[in-house]
Amino acid sequence: MAHFDSARRRFLTPDQAADYLGGLNSRTVTRWAREGYLPSYPIGEGRRRLWRFLELDLAEWMLSRRTGQISITAEV
């Protein structure tokens, strides 16, 4: 299993996640989170829910979109 440093284990805001994903609009990132398309962590309940994104999850998601894999981590 690859070693990931603690910087890749940090949570990102929608704006930070949008930049990390190549300059997407933060509203697109939030919509994708709400629809379950993008790995995310909701904070709170209701319509004013906040979303956070783990940088490592986004890296895996981008790789899986590029290679067509479901996940790059193996369950043992």
N, C-alpha and C positions, 0 to 999 in steps of 0.2 A: 504494500500500500504506500502510496506517495505521501511524503511529509509536507504538510501545508503550514506555513508560518501563521502566527496569530493575526497578522494584518489581513489575511484572507478570510478570517473568521469574524470579521466585524460586520455589524449591521449598518445598512445604508438607508437613507431616506429615499423617497421616490425621485427627487431631483438628482441625488447622487447615483442612484441605480440607472436612471436615464442616461447620464453621462457615461457611466461604466459600460452600458450596452451600446455605445457608439453614437450618442447624441440624440436619442429618442426624446419625444416629448414626455414630460413627467405624467401628464394625464393619460397617455397611452400605457405607460408602465402601471399606473394605478388601475386602469380598466382591465389590463391583462391579469393583474393580481386578483381583482374581484371576480373575474371569469375563471380563475384557476389555471390559466395558460402559463403563468410565470410563477416559479416557486416564491412564496412570500409568507409573511407572518403577520396576521391581523392583530392590532392592539385596540381594545375597546369593542363596543358593540354598536349596532344601529348604523344609520346613514353616515355618521361622522367618524367612522372607523379609520384609524391610522394604519398604514402599511409600512412594514420594514422588510428589507431584503438582505439575506446573508450573502456576502460577496462570493463565498465558495459555492453556494447554490447557483448563483448567476453564472459563474465560470463553467460549472458542470452543464447547466442548461444550454449555454452557448455552444459548448462542445457537442452536446447531443443533437442540437439543431443542425450543426455542420456535418456530423458523421452519420446521423440517422439512428443513433443509439438511444435507448431509453435512459440509461444512467451509466456513468463511467466508474462508479464504485460497485464492487462486488460484495454481495452479502455472503458471509461465511457462517 
